[in-house]
Amino acid sequence: MDWENIVRDSVHDGSIKAVHLSRVPVLKNCPNWRDIEVVGEVFHQSGSITHRGVLVRLKGNLYFVQQAVFDAVQQYLKIKNIPRIKVI
């Protein structure tokens, strides 16, 4: 199973499956944060794991950016409304 292709197209109608969210790679550093496209905000708790952050697209791939990282770079981005992504 090619997880890169599954994860790339995993957000449908404002929702993502929890199993797909756990496979989304985490983006910690980016050479130019203005190149990202914000898909939506995610908050999901499952057992001892908490996903709190933003799903973004960079060069056609889907990434998860932790809330602390996104808060640090958000001042340089021109983003007004971030849709909420439901985790199912």
C-alpha positions as CSV (number, residue, x, y, z in Angstrom):
1,M,0.0,0.0,0.0
2,D,1.4,3.4,-1.0
3,W,0.7,5.6,2.0
4,E,2.0,8.7,0.3
5,N,-0.8,8.6,-2.3
6,I,-3.4,7.7,0.4
7,V,-2.4,10.5,2.7
8,R,-2.2,13.0,-0.2
9,D,-5.9,12.6,-0.9
10,S,-7.2,11.8,2.6
11,V,-9.0,15.1,3.3
12,H,-12.6,14.9,1.9
13,D,-15.5,17.3,2.7
14,G,-13.7,18.8,5.7
15,S,-12.9,15.5,7.4
16,I,-10.0,13.0,7.7
17,K,-9.9,9.5,9.1
18,A,-7.9,9.1,12.3
19,V,-5.7,6.4,10.8
20,H,-4.8,8.7,7.9
21,L,-4.0,11.5,10.3
22,S,-1.6,9.3,12.2
23,R,0.3,8.7,8.9
24,V,0.6,12.4,7.8
25,P,4.2,13.5,8.0
26,V,5.1,16.3,10.4
27,L,6.5,19.5,8.8
28,K,8.9,21.1,11.3
29,N,11.0,23.3,9.0
30,C,10.3,24.9,5.6
31,P,12.6,27.0,3.5
32,N,9.7,29.4,2.6
33,W,6.6,29.2,4.7
34,R,4.7,31.4,2.2
35,D,4.7,28.4,-0.2
36,I,2.3,26.4,2.1
37,E,-1.4,26.2,1.5
38,V,-3.5,25.8,4.7
39,V,-6.0,23.0,4.4
40,G,-7.5,23.2,7.9
41,E,-7.1,23.2,11.7
42,V,-7.1,19.8,13.5
43,F,-7.6,18.9,17.1
44,H,-7.9,15.2,18.0
45,Q,-7.1,13.2,21.1
46,S,-6.7,9.4,20.9
47,G,-5.4,7.6,23.9
48,S,-2.1,9.3,24.8
49,I,-1.6,11.0,21.4
50,T,-2.9,14.5,20.8
51,H,-2.9,16.0,17.3
52,R,-3.2,19.8,17.7
53,G,-2.2,21.9,14.7
54,V,-2.8,22.6,11.1
55,L,-2.9,20.5,7.9
56,V,-1.0,22.1,5.0
57,R,-0.1,21.3,1.4
58,L,3.4,21.9,0.2
59,K,4.3,21.0,-3.4
60,G,1.2,18.8,-3.6
61,N,1.9,16.8,-0.5
62,L,-0.1,16.9,2.8
63,Y,1.7,17.7,6.0
64,F,0.8,18.3,9.7
65,V,2.3,21.4,11.4
66,Q,2.1,21.4,15.2
67,Q,0.3,24.3,16.7
68,A,3.4,25.8,18.4
69,V,5.2,25.9,15.1
70,F,2.3,27.3,13.2
71,D,1.8,30.1,15.8
72,A,5.4,31.1,15.4
73,V,5.2,31.5,11.6
74,Q,1.5,32.6,11.3
75,Q,2.5,36.2,11.7
76,Y,4.4,36.1,8.4
77,L,1.5,34.4,6.5
78,K,-1.6,36.2,5.3
79,I,-4.3,33.7,6.5
80,K,-7.6,35.0,7.8
81,N,-10.0,32.1,8.3
82,I,-8.8,28.6,8.9
83,P,-11.4,25.9,8.4
84,R,-11.8,23.2,11.0
85,I,-11.1,19.6,9.9
86,K,-13.2,16.9,11.5
87,V,-11.4,13.7,12.5
88,I,-13.5,10.6,12.1
